[in-house]
Amino acid sequence: MGTITLINNETGEKFDFELIECTRGPKAVNFSKLFEKTNIFSYDPGYSSTAGCESTISYIDGKNGQLLYRGLPIEELVEKYKFTDVAKLLITGELPKDDIQSQEFDLELRHRSFLHEGLINIFSAFPDGGHPMANLSSAVSALSTFYFDHKEMGDEDDYQTMARRIIAKITTLVASSYRNSVGIPFVYPDVSRSYVENFLYMLRAYPNGRLKYSLSGEEEILPLEVEALDKIFTLHADHGQNASTTTVRNVASTGVHPYTAISAGINALWGPSHGGANEKVLDQLREIGDVKNVDKFIARVKDKSDPFRLMGFGHRVYKSYDPRAKAIKGLKDELAKKGIKMNDRFSEIAEKLEEVALNDDYFKERNLYPNVDFYSGIILTALRIPVSLFTPIFVIGRMPGWCAQVMEHIKTPNIRITRPRQVYLGK
């Protein structure tokens, strides 16, 4: 490993710091002893130039629009594997070796998807009309009281049980949070259905467990809907040290129960600048109203005196087209071809906005390309997912990543509590 030398221009002192060679991406300077050596802090608001951990889980190349899970490109994973296969990859480091292993893991999650009756009773304390994200974060935090032994994990079996349990139960918690928010009875999981289909079943079924049937006599859950939602979960499964993942790691560093740390991540994800952005995209498409109004709103984006922002464009890391957005756009087009009814007006407006962004110098100079949130809301609407569930859907997809991240963090030798410094400017 090399070193980098900093020189204090006031005193002439020189300080050497280790350069870390990453397997992908730029080198990193080990500044963990910066204050100890120099009595100086680094100042990096938003941590845009700061690495807070070492990780082997996911990698983002923002310049070239690349996303990898455990070294495998997202395009390959979303095309060839189910979400539960990808979940296994993230928490164990390995994909299922064959269809039998794939089915066994999916079945294990289904059997773990039931909630303790005491946890179900907690939902009765939540008011009707409460946002499912508020219910969900509270319920996940409460989950730690039912499985308190996960606070002290001694071996890999303990870690795997912790991760598989919450990955399994999060679909039931999301469905229950939604049903509670609209005042309808809960529906128990059906282990005869796959992980993703079971979620749609718990969302749509009547209290007697029966689904509504169409006039053609077909059951309400279509295989194409299951396949589409499966891909959406996969595209959200992990994404480096984003705000919610960093929150999970920061809270976990205090030694709390892992489900409590994940609950904190859910709260971070709720923000409109993070997981809640796809809701805002739909609000904006509704505001634009018609494709003939696009140019007027583009002009507002360019007007420095107008606070209007175009939602679903640009990304903190990606400086080119978000690879997840490409996959989402392809999924939207595929579903439309196969007969899934899209909101044609929203689709037309969105495609016109994308066309402008990819060709207008204003957008290209600022790297304002569509991100994963831009088309996901249109697809979720076509899948009859309520808008209030858009961010909880994100939670289900991100759960394997959060579990992998919290396990990696806890297993790190000589782990330290996260404790940034501050530049004090007060009296």
Secondary structure, DSSP 8 states (H G I E B T S, - for coil): --EEEEE-TTT--EEEEEEE--SSS--EE--TTHHHHHS-----GGGTT------SSEEEETTTTEEEETTEEHHHHHHHS-HHHHHHHHHHS---SSHHHHHHHHHHHHHT----HHHHHHGGGS-TT--HHHHHHHHHHHHHHHTGGGGS--SHHHHHHHHHHHHHHHHHHHHHHHHHHTT-------TTS-HHHHHHHHHH--TTS---B-TTS-BSS-HHHHHHHHHHHHHTS--SS-HHHHHHHHHHTTT--HHHHHHHHHHHHTSTTTTTHHHHHHHHHHHH-SGGGHHHHHHHHH-TT-----TTB--SS-SS--HHHHHHHHHHHHHHHTT----HHHHHHHHHHHHHHHH-HHHHHTT--B-THHHHHHHHHHTT--GGGHHHHHHHHHHHHHHHHHHHHHHSTT-------------
